[in-house]
Structures are given as structure tokens and as C-alpha cells.
Amino acid sequence: MIKKIISENYKRIIYFFCFLYIAFLPASTEIFWETDVRTNSLRDFLGIVIALIILMHYGREDYLRHRKPLAIWAVSGLFPAVFTYFIPFRDAPFHNDRAVMAMDVYVFGFAAVMLVCAVFLDKRRSRFDMRAYVIFSLMLLWACISHSDKQWPFFYLVLFGCLYLVDFTKEELEILFFGATDALTAGFFLLQGASCMFRPWSPANSGTGIRYSGLFMDCIPYGAYISTLSIAVFARIVYSRRKNSSAFIRTFWYLLFGVEISVIIYTGTRAAWVAVFLQATAAIILYFSHTGIKKGILCPIALLLSVVIMFYPTFAALRYLPAVFHHTVWFRDNYSESSIHSDADWNDPRYVTFEQATSTSRSRINATIDHISKVLGITIEADAMTPDKTPLLEKKDYGDYRVNIWMYYLKYQNILGHSTGALDIQMRTNSFFQTGAMNVFLQYSTDFGIPFIVMYLIMFVVGAIRLFRSALKSNNASTVALFMVLNLLGLGMFDYLNMYFYIHETFVFLHGLRRTKEKIQKLKLCRKSDIMIGNESL
């Protein structure tokens, strides 16, 4: 028993650091240049992280039993690793980036060997709907043969296709739940703490009104990033209700919710507001399922009250906490002598006031309300061309530009998609250059073709329904996955922030499908024998 507890705590620590790395991965793109060698190296290191999660599943006996295949790979795997290092891939122009890719190939090879041995020799694999897994594989294979030059679908298929063949036990999925939620929570404190130490809040931090952007280069991806981190808060609020946690613990999570929502409001990111609203709605429904409506009504009241309580204290922390280090200079197009530096007085007039901090968000709320009443009257002009043959879009008013962009991209849907940059748009009124469809579903269809998005939506809808049913039955892993899919839906409807979706799309789809298949197989086994099945893989 003691040995089992030590093993579980050990795994929880490892999973914590793995998910903490995953949590910070999108931030590297927004803090550094997107093509910066640091960003590419950090992104490619993901293969080693996923390999570690897989390798942690197997025990000492498994490694001893398959030591011969592992020894063969230890020697033969050096050749593909060296080959990867010396071949200059398009996305790996620097030597240290290629070194990381070489390590990916070598380390992930051990995970692949263990997985192959477990599936084919030990007859152990995760139980989920194989038809859905085939659709998932075909979807990514279609992306690989499409006209798109994006390379991530292939690596996505290898990394996460292998991850969800692992026969994680129910206990391990519970440990994964705690590791993920702990890491996302720590990620918020670390990133926001670094923001307060490095970057005072001044108007120069954003070019679209006075909006908070933290350490990021833009307020929009920062709001989306915080809404992703808030998944942990929603999952823990529901979990604390299920376990009847102490009032102190529940108060902590509610107050943390108030802080994160306040930060999201200050960013003025409407897509993040929608994502948080969908997650909050699901959290309230799950809360009601355990307490009933009479007691459960305290949940939405507590959520609203926590935002009211923490709204101004959050602003005060962002505004009055003194910067420890000098204003950072590695943000692209963000450094300015007119912005606040660490040596500024606490009452410097360049600091943002509370009125300024809320004015942009208020105006965006009003603009959204006005826009809803005008949606049916929108017209587009997408046929005109600039001298360099870039299409021009007419923008009637600020609230219409997303719908204009969507209608434009809908005109060019096809079977095999388009290459990167083929449909870039030049907005006529304000010379705004748009490089994406502002909708993750429409962007995927544009990049990879109509068959891809059809398979994608099947996985999305079926996975979301099954996750919701499983979450209602108090499954913690399904609960956090449900909040992930709602966060993806809210952000994806109004933006294309691709880096935020790499991780949890597969977790959402395949975990939801795994739950239903597990239930079917358990019923079949029980009919054959009256033996109770314990510690069964999910």
C-alpha cells in the first residue's frame, strides 16, 4: 500500500511538470518571435514530453520483459536520430533545433517500442471505439496529402495517436487529472507573476485600445491563453463539490476564478469571454447534477460574487505592484520609451487608470450588442484586388469584419485545401492585413479541405456529447476534457489560435470515445462471467 502511494505521488509529480511544460508552450510563441529558434526548439521538445508520459505508464517488470527490443532500439535508433540532425528540415534551420528533433526521434522511439510490445505481444491497449480512431487517423492523413504545407498533422498523428493507444488505468487517469489541473493553475501564477515583475501596465502594451496583454505581444492571444488556464479552475470547482471539500478550499478556487476572469475582462478578448461563459454554464450544470437546483443555485451566485470581489484587487495588483526588472526589450514592436519602465515612479501619469482599464472592455461590449442587431444586413465586397493581387475586403464598420472574412473564405472551399498565405486578405478601409479565417473550423477546412472538416466535426460533436455524459457520472478526466472542448469551441468560433489546440483536441476526442467503448466492453464481459472486474483500463 505504501509502495503504491509513493508510486502515485511520483507519477503525479512527473505529470505535473509535463503538463506545466505543455501549459507554457503556447506562451513561447507569443513571448518570442514565432520563427525564433527558441520557439521552434521548445515546440519540438514536445515529442520528448509525450514520450515521458507514455514511458511513465509502464512498470519495471514491463521494461525487464521487453529489454531485448529496447536494447536493439538503443543501438539502431542512433541512425535515424543522426539522420534527423543532419537533414535540414524547412522548420528546423538551426543546429540546436535539429538537435532537439534528433532527441525527439531517439527518445520517442523507446516509447514506441514499449507501446508496440504492449499492444502486439502483451495484448494491452486502450479500449475505445476503433471506428472513431480510424476516422481520427484518416482525418490527419488527409491533412498530410492536402495542398497545405503545414507539417504538424503528421507529428500530431504520431505523438497523440500513440498516446491514446496506452492502456491507462482509471487510477492513472485520475493522477493525470490532478497533474494537468495543478500544472495549469501553477502556470497562471508563474506567468502572471512574471508579467508583474517585468512589464507594468501602460497604454503602449496594446495597439487596439488600452487592453492588458501581460508578457504576450498582443492582448487577444493572452486573453485566450488565460481562458485555457481557467479550465483547471472550473474542473477543481466541480471536483471540490463532488468530494465535499472544505470551505477554505472551495473559497480558494472561487477567488482564483474571480482573478482569472478579471484578467480576461481587462484583455478585452471577446472570444475568451465566450469560452469562459460556455465553461461556466457547463460547470453550473454539473454542479446542479450533484446538489439539485435549490442548493446548486449558490454556484452561479458564488461565481458572480467572486468576480465582483476580485475585479478591483486584480487591477490594483496589475497596476501598483512595482516591476522588479527593467522593461523587457524582446517583444516585437512593443518596446517604447513612452511606456512605463521599472524605474518609473508609482504615480507616473503614464500608468493606466481604472477608468481607462475598463473603458475598452465596455466599448467592446457595446459594439457587440450593436453588431448583433446588424448581422443580417451585412454585405461584402471581396472581388477587388490590390496591385499585388491580394484580395480587398470592404469593412462597413468594425463589428462586421469577422463575418466579412468568413464569407470570403467560404467562397474558396475545396477538396484538398490551400497552401499557407494563398487567401490572405487586405481590409480596404483601414489597410488591415488578415492572414487567417478568424475561425478554427473554417481555417481547418481552408487548409486541409472539406473532407477533413467533415471528419473533424464528427469527432468534435460525438466526443463532446460522450464527454458530457461521462462528466455527469462524476468522471474527473472527462470533466476536464469537457471544459477543454468548450474552451476550444468558444475560442475557435472567433479566432484561429492554432497553437492552443494542439494538446487538448486529441484528449477531448479520444477520451470521450474511450469512455463509451469501455462501458460496452464491461457489459459484455459481465455477461460471460459473474466475476467483478477491478482496476480495468479505461
DACOR-V759102 format. One record per helix or strand of 2 or more residues. SS is the DSSP state (2 for helix, 1 for strand). FROM is the first residue (numbers start at 1). LEN is the number of residues. If there is no record, write none. Layout:
BEGIN
ss/from/len
SS/FROM/LEN
SS/FROM/LEN
END
This chain:
BEGIN
ss/from/len
2/2/30
2/37/8
2/46/12
2/60/6
2/67/20
2/95/27
2/130/16
2/152/12
2/170/29
2/203/3
2/219/24
2/247/21
2/270/51
2/354/19
2/375/3
1/391/3
2/398/13
1/425/3
1/433/2
2/440/9
2/450/23
2/476/17
2/498/3
2/504/25
END
